[in-house]
């Protein structure tokens, strides 16, 4: 069920031998992402439960879920980019069916993230699911 963009990340990870290379790749994904406009960095888009500052700005157009995001930590920006690859372009009604933890496990991320970072990823996934559920119910 994972998106093509996420599958590309999985394939890239298969070619990267060690975790340091994978970590750098995640950071590069974050660097390649456009920054979130300052006007969108407001309390309503801030994700609580993250060690860093994190903002997610969801959009639903034509029943398709998309989101942009930003963080003050480069690795977290990269994790946002990974989640965007997983979720963006998904019909809003299907967002809840994505096993984000299972998909991320394919990358081995949980084995190498601190407890705080893992909690932050969980908080971002919960926010994504909440927004999608509210949109699907509307």
Buried (B, 14 or more C-beta within 10 A) or exposed (E): EBBEBBBEBEEBBEEEEEEEEBBEBBBBBBEEBEEBEEEBBEEEBEBEBBBBEBBBBBEBEEEEBBBBBBBEBBBBBBBBBBBBBBBBEBBBBBBEEBEBEEBBEBBEBBEBBEEEBBBBBBBBBEBBBEBBBEBBEE
